[in-house]
């Protein structure tokens, strides 16, 4: 059985190349300015992920980077399932608010 999210109206593949050169700091971290003006920092190490999409190799965020990007907001049921999948498949440590209450 294939793992991961089925592509649909809520999810579409995106390239995960490091941000444009002007958005990287001296250590290779990516600085993303959100709509509210706050800057979210993508740690340089997070850009080292690899995966496959429809059988083709792709670069992606690491599992740790994906989990870190799911903080600071109210997670919905789909987010919680994704976090549980990251924990189960890659052993990512989750924050209490990222886990599914019906599953340990």
Order of alpha helices (4+ residues) and beta strands (2+ residues): beta-beta-beta-beta-alpha-alpha
